[in-house]
Amino acid sequence: MANLKLDEQWAEAFSLLFLAVGFIIAILLQSPFLSYLSVFFAGFVAGRVYYLKKSKEPILPFVLLIVGFLFGYLLGSFWASRFVTLLFFAVGFGISYYLHLKQILVIFKSEDFIK
């Protein structure tokens, strides 16, 4: 049995964890409205994480985490349309990334946080 080297393979391990979390959340939310709302907010958070990490660190581990969560969520969304779920995630991601890119939403450590 292969040993898991967490310092080298943390992205893969956490991707599996996020896949399981996404699956469990999608299973527990049996209402399509709540499912779409939660995946929209997950996309919003994913857009923020992508914006924060894209220029400072290697982006592939964070993309793996985002895709792992989304894949788990799509696998578990029995009560909602998978296409609409993917669409809501993409819209939330796009809106969040655009708002951060245009400095409408700023990060806490930036100088423009307190206006």
Secondary structure as GFF3:
##gff-version 3
##sequence-region A 1 115
A	DSSP	alpha_helix	10	28	.	.	.	ID=ss1
A	DSSP	alpha_helix	32	53	.	.	.	ID=ss2
A	DSSP	alpha_helix	60	76	.	.	.	ID=ss3
A	DSSP	alpha_helix	82	101	.	.	.	ID=ss4
###
